[in-house]
């Protein structure tokens, strides 16, 4: 089972963080004393800024979507310091049962097909934004290690490992422009080493992707 399940995409949104996912756990009794909210997640964010139904694309009906929003607020209202014998615990369990059918729908074959269409559109946007070919964007999406599959997963595309190493060496403060060490720093080797890290991927074309995680 996936850790995160796709919830919606904001309609016509040009912002990088237009897609929202939920942790795939209807029942979340956390740390032995409170119920976790249904936080919205993306590759670059997590928040509780639920968009209005009229502004999103989702497999859910308006009633199902608004039920999730309402129950999220009710879960938040239960507070902390909850014990299994408390009345609040039983309320939390009942709320989790209410959302389970909606999570089942988000995990359905119908939802998977809906998400596949969203992903195809997001790949095209990523191609346009980063100058990638169809083969390159497919490789970049396929090698991303988390469940997110939208434009936001690609942070930066470098032409090769040397450019990756150079840009990241300056960005991370290992090299400063004008200093003597700049002459001797092996940017290409540094880029090749970075590619071994999970957040970087070298494509067959030689281009290097920095993932957002």
trRosetta pair geometry for C-beta under 8 A, 3 or more apart (Angstrom, degrees):
i j d omega theta_ij theta_ji phi_ij phi_ji
1 24 6.1 -161 154 122 107 144
1 107 7.5 -19 -142 -134 99 136
2 5 6.0 126 85 -75 121 68
2 24 5.6 117 90 -27 75 156
2 107 7.9 -174 35 -117 103 95
2 147 4.9 100 -169 -118 113 137
3 23 6.8 -42 162 -141 72 71
3 24 6.0 177 168 22 19 109
3 146 7.7 -71 56 -157 126 80
3 147 5.6 -159 53 -20 84 135
4 21 4.2 46 167 151 119 132
4 22 6.7 158 -155 77 74 31
4 23 6.0 -52 -101 -101 71 39
4 24 6.0 -167 -111 -25 14 94
4 41 5.9 -100 -127 76 136 135
4 146 7.5 27 22 169 127 97
4 147 4.2 175 52 72 96 140
4 148 6.9 1 81 -58 145 69
5 21 6.3 157 74 -161 31 86
5 22 5.6 -23 60 61 86 84
5 24 4.6 102 -23 -90 104 99
5 103 7.1 122 45 -152 161 79
5 106 4.6 88 146 141 137 119
5 107 6.0 -69 -119 -72 141 76
5 111 7.7 15 -177 143 109 144
5 147 7.8 -48 -66 155 30 147
6 19 7.1 -46 -140 -175 96 110
6 20 8.0 106 -161 86 56 48
6 21 5.5 -51 -100 -104 40 84
6 106 7.1 -171 68 -167 57 98
6 111 7.1 171 66 168 100 103
6 114 8.0 -163 96 97 133 97
6 115 4.5 136 38 -109 156 122
6 118 7.0 161 -174 60 152 151
6 149 8.0 -54 -74 44 124 96
7 20 4.8 -48 64 103 114 92
7 21 5.9 165 1 -116 91 24
7 22 5.1 85 -55 -19 122 98
7 40 7.0 -97 44 -123 150 89
7 58 6.3 -21 158 -122 55 119
7 60 7.8 -13 -162 -4 69 127
7 106 6.9 -18 -96 -128 60 133
8 19 7.4 -172 99 -147 43 53
8 20 5.3 7 56 49 78 105
8 51 7.0 -133 101 51 143 116
8 56 4.0 4 178 -179 138 129
8 57 6.1 147 -161 70 78 48
8 58 4.0 -43 -97 -72 94 107
8 60 7.8 -66 -69 28 102 107
8 65 7.7 52 -58 -125 134 128
9 13 7.2 -150 166 36 78 117
9 18 5.4 41 -163 133 81 96
9 19 4.8 -25 -100 -97 83 73
9 20 7.5 180 -84 15 36 72
9 56 6.6 145 73 -159 35 76
9 57 4.8 -12 59 53 90 105
9 58 7.8 171 21 -65 57 65
9 118 5.6 169 -21 -145 140 126
9 122 8.0 -140 -110 -67 145 112
9 150 7.5 168 -103 -117 114 141
10 13 3.6 48 95 -25 112 143
10 15 7.3 16 61 48 142 109
10 18 4.4 -112 40 -157 98 85
10 19 7.9 -122 6 -64 74 33
10 20 7.9 78 -36 -15 84 104
10 51 5.7 153 -101 -64 97 172
10 55 6.0 -10 -149 144 81 96
10 56 5.8 -53 -104 -102 43 72
10 57 7.9 -7 71 13 2 81
11 55 5.6 -143 30 -176 102 48
11 56 6.1 -154 -22 -103 89 13
11 57 5.6 118 -78 -34 83 89
13 18 3.8 162 90 -118 128 121
14 18 7.7 130 43 -59 7 134
15 18 5.3 137 73 -60 82 86
16 44 6.7 18 119 30 122 151
16 151 6.3 -127 -144 105 64 106
16 152 4.7 105 164 -101 90 89
17 42 4.9 145 -145 75 91 166
17 44 5.7 -110 -83 65 111 110
17 45 5.3 30 -135 13 148 133
17 152 5.7 66 -88 -93 54 146
18 150 7.3 -144 64 169 83 144
18 151 7.7 34 32 40 106 115
18 152 7.9 179 25 -40 66 114
19 42 6.0 127 82 -115 75 110
19 118 7.2 118 -110 161 122 131
19 122 7.2 -6 -44 -94 140 142
19 148 7.3 134 98 -152 129 95
19 150 4.1 178 9 -46 150 168
19 151 8.0 142 -4 29 118 77
19 152 6.9 -142 38 7 103 121
20 40 4.5 -35 -156 -159 116 112
20 41 7.2 113 -162 54 62 39
20 42 6.3 -66 -104 -60 46 97
20 51 7.7 -176 -12 7 147 107
21 40 7.3 115 55 -164 40 60
21 41 4.8 -50 72 73 90 90
21 42 6.5 133 16 -85 94 49
21 147 6.8 146 -161 102 159 113
21 148 6.4 -123 -16 -93 148 81
22 38 5.5 -12 -141 -171 120 97
22 39 7.6 142 -133 72 67 45
22 40 6.9 -48 -83 -107 68 48
22 41 7.0 139 -100 19 20 97
22 103 7.9 -111 97 -111 136 94
22 106 7.3 -9 47 169 121 167
23 28 7.3 66 98 -82 130 144
23 36 7.9 -22 62 123 146 135
23 38 7.4 -150 41 -140 86 59
23 39 6.9 39 -5 54 109 86
23 41 6.7 83 -48 -10 74 137
24 103 7.0 126 -155 -162 65 115
24 106 7.9 -155 -119 106 87 122
24 107 7.1 90 -147 -77 118 115
25 28 5.0 93 116 -71 118 98
25 36 7.9 34 92 70 121 128
26 96 5.1 116 139 -166 89 81
26 97 8.0 103 142 -75 131 20
26 99 4.9 180 -145 94 105 101
26 100 4.7 108 153 -88 174 65
26 103 4.6 -121 -63 -7 110 154
27 93 7.3 22 -129 -127 114 60
27 96 3.9 62 -93 -167 77 148
27 100 7.8 6 -36 -78 92 103
28 35 6.2 101 84 -166 73 66
28 36 3.7 -64 126 47 127 109
28 96 7.6 171 12 -105 58 120
29 32 7.5 51 144 -100 98 24
29 34 7.5 165 -157 91 58 27
29 35 5.7 -38 -100 -97 58 67
29 36 7.7 -148 -82 0 10 83
29 82 7.8 -110 -146 90 100 127
29 89 7.7 37 -119 -141 132 90
29 92 6.7 100 -90 131 95 141
30 33 7.7 -50 90 53 64 55
30 34 5.5 -27 61 76 94 78
30 35 6.9 122 10 -134 87 15
30 36 4.5 85 -31 -48 129 102
31 34 6.7 10 56 33 101 87
33 80 5.8 42 131 -174 104 75
33 81 5.4 -7 -178 -101 117 20
33 82 5.4 140 -174 45 51 63
33 83 7.2 -10 -119 -70 74 54
34 78 7.2 150 -151 99 75 105
34 79 7.0 -105 -120 125 106 37
34 80 4.5 -37 -74 -114 126 66
34 81 7.4 31 -65 4 91 34
34 82 5.7 122 -90 16 44 110
35 75 4.9 -109 111 -163 123 99
35 78 5.5 40 30 61 117 146
35 82 7.1 7 -20 31 82 159
35 92 4.2 -167 -59 -143 144 130
35 95 7.5 80 166 67 164 130
35 96 7.6 -136 -145 -54 129 108
36 39 7.6 -61 167 -11 99 102
36 75 7.6 -6 93 155 27 133
37 48 6.6 -15 135 -99 144 123
37 72 5.5 65 -162 -163 91 87
37 75 5.6 155 -103 97 62 120
37 76 5.3 25 -89 -71 120 92
38 68 6.4 -88 87 -179 165 97
38 71 7.6 55 -4 94 132 94
38 72 4.6 -92 38 -101 103 109
38 75 7.3 101 -11 41 83 150
38 99 7.6 -153 -65 -158 141 163
39 46 5.2 32 153 179 123 104
39 47 7.1 151 -165 73 89 9
39 48 6.2 -71 -123 -74 66 78
40 45 7.8 2 110 113 91 100
40 46 6.7 166 86 -153 53 54
40 47 5.7 -24 62 68 102 61
40 48 6.5 148 11 -103 96 28
40 49 6.7 -87 43 50 143 63
40 50 6.7 168 -45 -80 133 65
41 45 7.3 176 -152 93 41 59
41 46 4.8 -8 -104 -104 71 90
41 148 7.9 -119 126 -73 96 113
42 45 4.9 23 49 48 103 85
42 46 7.5 -170 26 -72 61 52
42 148 6.4 91 -163 -120 53 138
42 150 7.5 -58 -149 56 102 131
42 152 5.7 19 165 81 116 162
43 146 6.8 148 -108 73 91 141
43 148 4.5 -153 -58 85 97 167
43 150 7.5 -161 -5 58 116 91
43 152 4.7 168 45 115 114 106
43 153 4.9 165 -64 -92 168 62
43 211 7.6 -102 -171 171 136 85
43 212 4.4 95 135 102 116 103
43 213 6.3 -51 -166 -93 90 31
44 152 5.4 -117 -1 179 112 123
44 212 4.9 -29 -69 169 93 137
48 72 7.3 169 -148 155 108 135
50 69 5.2 169 128 -110 168 110
50 72 7.5 145 -43 53 143 157
51 55 4.9 -104 164 82 118 116
51 56 5.1 132 90 -54 123 114
52 55 5.0 76 67 11 84 106
52 56 7.4 180 88 -8 43 98
53 56 6.2 -76 -146 38 34 104
53 58 7.8 -84 -140 32 77 128
53 62 4.7 86 169 -126 163 86
53 65 5.2 131 -99 88 110 145
53 66 6.6 -52 -44 -52 131 93
56 65 7.7 165 70 -145 136 155
57 118 7.0 164 107 -97 129 113
58 65 6.2 98 87 -86 155 128
59 105 6.6 -171 117 149 116 100
59 106 6.9 151 63 -106 126 56
59 108 7.8 -167 151 54 152 108
59 110 6.4 134 -156 122 132 95
59 111 4.5 -124 18 -108 173 79
59 114 4.5 167 -77 41 107 167
59 115 7.8 -47 -36 -41 124 79
60 64 4.1 -132 -168 91 103 120
60 65 4.5 131 109 -58 131 86
60 68 7.5 -34 -157 -8 168 130
60 102 6.7 29 -118 -156 122 101
60 105 6.7 106 -96 109 77 135
60 106 7.4 -13 -59 -73 104 89
61 64 4.6 95 51 7 79 102
61 65 6.9 -148 89 -5 40 88
62 65 5.8 -57 -146 39 30 110
62 66 6.1 22 160 -12 66 111
63 66 6.1 -59 -142 43 26 104
63 67 6.2 35 154 -27 62 107
64 67 5.6 -53 -150 30 29 116
64 68 6.9 33 152 -20 61 100
64 102 5.1 157 -167 -118 103 110
64 105 6.9 -38 -162 56 156 157
65 68 5.8 -52 -159 29 34 112
65 69 6.8 30 148 -15 65 104
66 69 5.4 -49 -148 37 41 114
66 70 6.1 43 153 -21 69 104
67 70 5.7 -54 -144 37 31 111
67 71 6.1 25 159 -14 66 109
67 98 7.2 -135 171 150 117 109
67 99 7.3 173 129 -100 102 75
67 102 6.6 -170 87 -63 121 148
68 71 6.1 -60 -144 40 26 105
68 72 6.2 35 155 -27 63 106
68 99 6.2 88 -108 -128 73 112
68 102 5.9 -158 -67 137 102 160
69 72 5.7 -51 -150 29 29 116
69 73 6.9 25 154 -14 61 103
70 73 6.0 -59 -159 36 32 108
70 74 6.4 29 148 -17 66 108
71 74 5.3 -53 -145 39 39 114
71 75 6.2 45 153 -23 69 100
71 95 5.2 152 -160 -167 105 102
71 98 5.9 -171 -101 90 143 126
71 99 5.4 -163 95 -60 162 114
72 75 5.8 -52 -150 33 29 112
72 76 6.6 31 150 -19 62 105
73 76 5.5 -52 -150 35 34 115
73 77 6.4 37 150 -23 64 106
74 77 5.5 -53 -150 33 34 115
74 78 7.3 51 149 -36 60 90
74 91 8.0 -123 158 158 108 111
74 95 5.8 -168 101 -114 120 139
75 78 5.9 -38 -164 5 38 115
75 92 6.6 81 -128 -127 81 84
75 95 5.7 178 -74 126 89 155
78 82 6.4 8 151 -70 111 139
78 88 5.0 130 -161 -170 98 109
78 91 6.3 179 -105 91 116 119
78 92 5.6 49 -115 -72 169 102
79 82 7.1 139 88 -50 74 97
79 88 7.1 -57 51 -153 91 155
82 86 5.3 -127 -158 53 71 146
82 88 4.9 -115 -121 99 110 120
82 89 5.2 144 168 -69 111 81
82 92 6.9 61 176 -17 164 145
83 86 4.8 112 57 -23 72 104
83 89 6.5 -79 92 -41 36 133
84 89 5.2 151 -136 -167 30 169
85 89 7.1 74 40 30 15 142
86 89 4.6 110 64 -6 84 97
86 90 7.5 -149 101 1 55 81
87 90 5.7 -54 -157 36 41 111
87 91 6.5 44 146 -21 69 104
88 91 5.4 -51 -149 35 37 115
88 92 6.4 41 151 -23 66 103
89 92 5.6 -53 -152 33 33 114
89 93 6.5 33 151 -18 65 103
90 93 5.7 -49 -148 35 35 112
90 94 6.4 37 152 -20 64 105
91 94 5.6 -56 -150 37 32 113
91 95 6.4 33 152 -20 65 105
92 95 5.7 -52 -148 34 32 111
92 96 6.5 34 152 -20 64 104
93 96 5.7 -53 -151 34 32 113
93 97 6.6 35 150 -20 64 103
94 97 5.6 -52 -153 33 34 114
94 98 6.7 39 149 -24 63 102
95 98 5.5 -50 -154 28 36 116
95 99 6.8 21 155 -9 66 104
96 99 6.2 -63 -150 41 32 100
96 100 6.6 53 150 -48 64 96
97 100 5.6 -33 -151 0 35 121
98 101 7.9 -61 174 23 33 96
99 102 5.2 -60 -164 42 61 115
99 103 6.0 61 140 -23 84 101
100 103 5.6 -56 -147 38 34 110
100 104 6.3 42 152 -25 66 101
101 104 5.3 -47 -148 30 36 118
101 105 6.7 39 151 -20 63 99
102 105 5.6 -48 -155 31 36 112
102 106 6.6 36 146 -17 64 103
103 106 5.4 -51 -147 37 39 113
103 107 6.3 27 154 -10 67 109
104 107 5.9 -67 -150 46 30 104
104 108 6.6 55 146 -54 63 94
105 108 5.3 -29 -152 -8 38 124
105 110 7.5 -38 -165 67 75 116
105 111 6.2 120 150 -48 60 127
106 111 5.2 138 -155 -140 30 166
107 111 6.5 35 13 57 7 141
108 111 4.7 102 56 6 77 99
108 112 7.0 -131 103 -6 45 87
109 112 5.4 -50 -148 33 36 117
109 113 6.5 37 154 -18 66 102
110 113 6.0 -55 -153 35 30 109
110 114 6.5 31 149 -18 63 106
111 114 5.4 -52 -148 36 35 115
111 115 6.2 35 153 -19 67 106
112 115 5.7 -55 -147 38 29 111
112 116 6.4 38 150 -28 63 102
113 116 5.4 -45 -147 27 34 117
113 117 6.9 34 154 -17 61 100
114 117 6.1 -57 -161 32 32 109
114 118 6.8 32 145 -17 64 105
115 118 5.3 -52 -151 36 39 115
115 119 6.2 42 151 -23 69 104
115 149 7.5 84 165 64 105 125
116 119 5.6 -52 -148 34 31 114
116 120 6.6 35 153 -22 63 102
117 120 5.8 -48 -149 30 33 113
117 121 6.7 31 153 -14 62 104
118 121 5.9 -62 -158 39 32 109
118 122 6.2 30 149 -19 68 110
118 150 7.3 -36 142 -95 103 101
119 122 5.4 -55 -144 39 33 112
119 123 6.3 41 154 -26 66 101
119 141 7.3 113 -175 -165 110 148
119 149 4.6 -10 -116 130 116 120
119 150 7.0 -107 -112 -80 62 60
120 123 5.7 -47 -150 28 31 114
120 124 7.0 32 151 -18 60 101
121 124 5.8 -52 -156 31 36 112
121 125 6.7 36 147 -18 65 103
122 125 5.5 -50 -150 35 37 114
122 126 6.4 39 151 -19 67 104
122 149 6.9 129 76 134 145 68
122 150 4.2 -100 -150 -139 155 62
122 151 5.0 -134 -166 -35 89 76
123 126 5.6 -54 -149 37 33 112
123 127 6.4 39 150 -24 65 102
123 134 7.9 59 149 -138 120 67
123 137 4.9 124 -166 140 91 131
123 138 7.2 36 -151 -74 139 59
123 141 6.1 -52 -100 -39 105 149
124 127 5.5 -48 -150 31 33 116
124 128 6.6 30 153 -16 64 105
125 128 5.9 -58 -152 38 32 109
125 129 6.1 26 154 -18 67 111
125 151 4.7 -56 99 -79 118 132
126 129 5.8 -57 -139 40 30 109
126 130 5.9 -11 174 15 67 115
126 132 6.5 -13 130 37 86 133
126 137 5.3 136 96 -135 115 122
126 140 7.4 -148 148 85 143 139
126 141 7.8 145 55 -60 163 106
126 151 4.7 -171 -68 -121 86 74
126 154 5.4 100 -148 24 118 140
127 130 7.0 -81 -137 53 16 82
127 131 7.7 25 177 -143 52 4
127 132 4.8 -106 -123 69 60 86
127 133 7.2 13 -139 -165 109 5
127 134 6.7 -2 -103 -80 143 51
127 136 7.9 124 -113 71 84 99
127 137 4.9 -70 -72 -42 87 148
129 151 6.6 81 14 -159 149 120
129 154 7.8 145 87 87 121 124
130 137 7.9 138 63 -89 119 98
130 154 6.0 -65 -44 135 155 142
130 157 4.4 97 -171 -1 120 139
131 157 7.2 -156 56 81 86 146
132 136 4.1 -134 -167 92 99 122
132 137 4.5 119 115 -55 135 88
132 140 7.0 -53 -146 -2 160 140
132 157 6.6 -149 -65 -107 104 164
132 207 7.5 -159 -110 93 89 163
133 136 4.6 96 50 6 76 103
133 137 7.1 -152 87 -3 39 85
133 205 7.4 131 25 -61 121 152
134 137 6.2 -59 -146 39 28 104
134 138 6.3 31 156 -20 64 108
135 138 5.8 -56 -148 35 29 112
135 139 6.4 28 155 -18 64 108
135 204 7.6 -61 144 53 117 120
135 205 7.6 123 98 -44 111 115
136 139 5.8 -57 -150 37 30 110
136 140 6.3 30 153 -20 66 108
136 203 5.3 33 -138 -170 84 160
136 205 5.7 -33 -91 5 110 138
136 207 6.3 23 -143 51 132 136
137 140 5.5 -51 -143 37 35 114
137 141 6.2 32 158 -15 67 105
138 141 6.1 -58 -146 40 27 105
138 142 6.0 25 158 -19 64 114
139 142 5.8 -58 -140 39 27 110
139 143 6.2 12 165 -9 63 115
139 201 7.8 -179 137 145 92 129
139 203 5.1 111 99 -133 140 96
139 204 6.4 -144 -106 2 166 96
140 143 6.5 -70 -147 42 22 100
140 144 6.9 40 153 -44 60 97
140 153 7.7 152 146 104 99 112
140 154 6.0 24 161 -87 141 117
140 201 6.4 148 -124 85 65 139
140 203 6.5 -37 -62 -82 83 118
140 209 5.0 122 -126 -62 112 167
141 144 5.8 -40 -156 2 35 116
141 149 6.0 63 -161 -145 109 89
141 153 7.1 104 -112 70 65 144
143 201 5.0 128 109 -135 139 149
144 148 7.1 -84 144 75 140 78
144 149 7.2 163 66 -97 141 66
144 153 5.0 -4 -122 175 151 146
144 201 7.9 -87 -74 -27 54 151
144 211 5.9 150 -122 -126 88 136
145 198 5.9 -36 0 -170 152 110
145 211 7.8 108 18 124 87 171
145 213 7.7 13 57 -108 103 130
146 153 7.7 -166 58 -120 104 117
146 213 6.4 150 -18 -127 135 90
148 152 6.9 -61 162 74 137 103
148 153 5.4 165 107 -73 110 110
149 153 7.1 -18 -116 -20 27 143
150 153 6.5 127 63 -13 51 94
151 154 6.8 -67 -175 36 50 98
152 212 5.8 -77 153 63 77 146
153 211 5.7 -23 171 -149 79 89
153 212 5.7 -147 -145 47 30 90
154 157 6.6 5 179 -53 117 95
154 209 5.8 -69 -131 -157 92 115
154 210 7.8 96 -165 71 55 54
154 211 6.9 -52 -101 -111 40 54
154 212 7.2 -21 44 0 8 96
155 209 7.9 120 42 177 70 73
155 210 4.6 -61 66 101 111 95
155 211 6.4 94 1 168 100 10
155 212 4.5 128 -60 -55 101 88
156 167 7.6 -140 144 125 152 154
156 209 7.5 158 85 -156 49 47
156 210 4.5 16 51 40 90 118
157 207 5.7 4 -177 174 100 121
157 208 7.2 153 -160 79 52 46
157 209 5.6 -20 -105 -102 73 69
157 210 7.7 -144 -71 19 31 74
158 161 7.6 98 108 -90 129 20
158 163 4.3 -180 -173 98 106 108
158 164 4.1 164 70 -67 166 77
158 167 6.4 -149 -102 20 124 137
158 191 7.6 -132 115 -142 156 129
158 207 6.6 159 81 -164 50 68
158 208 4.3 -14 60 61 104 99
158 209 7.8 -158 22 -70 76 24
158 210 7.3 67 -15 -22 103 98
159 163 4.8 75 43 7 87 153
159 206 7.5 2 157 117 57 100
159 207 6.1 -58 -143 -111 26 77
159 208 7.9 -1 63 21 21 84
160 163 5.5 99 53 12 65 98
160 164 7.1 -118 107 -4 37 94
160 191 7.5 72 126 136 64 157
160 206 5.1 -20 -108 157 88 103
160 207 7.0 -69 -73 -99 44 36
160 208 6.6 70 -175 -10 15 105
161 164 5.2 -52 -146 38 37 118
161 165 6.1 38 156 -20 68 105
161 188 5.7 72 105 -155 99 66
161 191 3.5 148 172 119 72 122
161 192 5.0 47 178 -64 148 65
161 194 7.8 165 -152 51 87 100
161 195 6.2 -50 -114 -39 112 128
161 202 6.5 -13 -70 -102 101 125
161 206 7.8 -94 -14 -173 81 76
161 208 5.8 109 -84 -51 54 141
162 165 5.8 -54 -147 37 29 110
162 166 6.2 28 154 -19 64 108
162 187 5.4 68 -161 109 68 104
162 188 4.1 -22 -93 -89 84 83
162 191 5.8 -129 -73 15 17 152
163 166 5.6 -54 -143 37 31 112
163 167 6.1 26 162 -15 67 109
163 191 7.2 76 57 -102 39 152
163 208 7.5 178 71 36 92 118
164 167 6.3 -62 -145 40 23 104
164 168 6.1 8 164 -6 63 116
164 191 3.9 112 77 -137 98 111
164 194 6.0 -150 141 70 118 138
164 195 7.4 77 105 -60 160 89
164 200 6.9 93 -168 -146 142 133
164 208 4.3 -33 -60 82 139 153
164 210 7.4 158 -136 -54 103 101
165 168 6.2 -65 -139 46 23 102
165 169 5.9 29 162 -27 64 111
165 186 7.6 -46 160 123 151 57
165 187 3.9 145 106 176 113 64
165 188 5.8 -155 28 -77 151 13
165 189 7.0 95 -122 59 159 38
165 190 3.7 121 -149 78 112 92
165 191 2.9 -94 -38 -39 95 86
165 192 7.3 -11 -61 -1 127 59
165 193 8.0 78 -103 36 110 85
165 194 6.5 -179 -89 5 70 126
166 169 5.9 -55 -144 30 23 112
166 170 6.8 14 160 -9 59 106
166 187 4.1 23 -68 -158 74 144
166 191 7.4 -16 -6 -54 61 119
167 170 6.3 -63 -156 40 28 104
167 171 6.0 24 153 -18 66 116
168 171 5.3 -55 -136 43 34 114
168 172 5.7 23 166 -11 70 112
168 190 7.2 -160 77 136 108 115
168 191 7.3 136 31 -96 121 72
168 194 6.0 88 66 -94 166 161
168 210 7.9 159 -77 -90 117 137
169 172 6.4 -60 -138 44 21 100
169 174 4.6 -80 -158 65 74 114
169 175 4.5 27 145 16 109 115
169 185 6.0 129 -175 159 156 145
169 187 6.0 -105 -2 -115 144 85
169 190 5.6 53 -68 118 114 163
170 173 7.8 39 177 -70 29 26
170 174 7.8 -77 -61 51 21 74
170 175 5.7 -55 -80 76 59 93
170 176 7.5 110 -133 -103 74 34
170 177 7.0 32 -126 -46 119 88
173 176 7.3 8 -153 -65 59 89
174 185 7.1 127 125 -133 106 140
174 190 7.7 176 90 -138 158 151
175 179 7.0 -162 -167 58 64 116
175 181 5.9 -144 -122 107 80 105
175 182 5.4 109 -172 -98 113 70
175 185 5.0 -60 -84 -29 135 167
176 179 4.6 65 72 -6 90 128
176 181 7.7 64 35 57 72 110
176 182 7.2 -93 74 -61 42 107
177 182 6.6 68 -127 -93 32 149
178 182 6.9 92 31 -7 15 150
179 182 5.3 123 68 -20 68 99
180 183 6.2 -45 -177 16 51 111
180 184 7.6 14 145 4 73 108
181 184 6.0 -76 -156 49 47 97
181 185 5.9 58 151 -46 81 102
182 185 6.2 -44 -140 12 28 114
185 190 7.1 -5 169 -24 96 139
186 189 4.0 16 127 27 122 116
186 190 6.1 147 95 -20 71 87
187 190 5.6 -57 -147 38 32 113
187 191 6.3 34 155 -21 66 105
188 191 5.7 -54 -150 35 31 112
188 192 6.4 32 152 -19 64 104
189 192 5.5 -51 -148 35 34 113
189 193 6.4 34 153 -18 65 104
190 193 5.8 -55 -151 36 31 111
190 194 6.5 36 150 -23 65 104
191 194 5.5 -51 -148 31 34 114
191 195 6.7 44 152 -30 63 98
191 208 6.8 -129 -176 -40 111 172
192 195 5.7 -44 -157 20 34 118
192 196 7.8 40 146 -22 57 94
193 196 5.9 -46 -170 17 43 114
193 197 8.0 45 139 -21 62 95
194 197 5.6 -46 -169 19 51 115
194 200 5.0 70 139 -3 88 166
195 200 5.0 -108 -112 116 41 121
195 201 7.2 87 -151 -126 81 13
195 202 4.7 6 -141 -30 135 110
195 208 6.4 -97 -93 -130 103 120
196 200 7.8 22 36 66 29 113
197 200 5.3 63 69 20 89 102
198 211 7.7 -69 134 52 68 133
198 213 7.3 32 115 -44 107 169
199 210 6.3 20 143 -162 93 69
199 211 4.9 -137 -159 57 62 91
199 213 5.5 -118 -105 9 100 128
200 208 6.2 -3 -171 -179 102 106
200 209 6.9 156 -156 82 52 54
200 210 5.7 -24 -101 -103 76 61
200 211 7.1 -147 -73 8 25 85
201 208 7.0 162 83 -157 42 60
201 209 4.7 -10 59 56 94 103
201 211 6.6 60 -5 -36 107 109
202 206 7.2 -24 -172 -148 98 28
202 207 7.6 160 -155 88 56 37
202 208 5.1 -29 -100 -102 67 82
202 209 7.9 -172 -80 18 21 72
203 206 6.9 -32 76 36 78 21
203 207 4.8 0 42 64 120 83
203 208 7.1 -156 8 -83 80 29
203 209 6.6 73 -37 -17 103 104
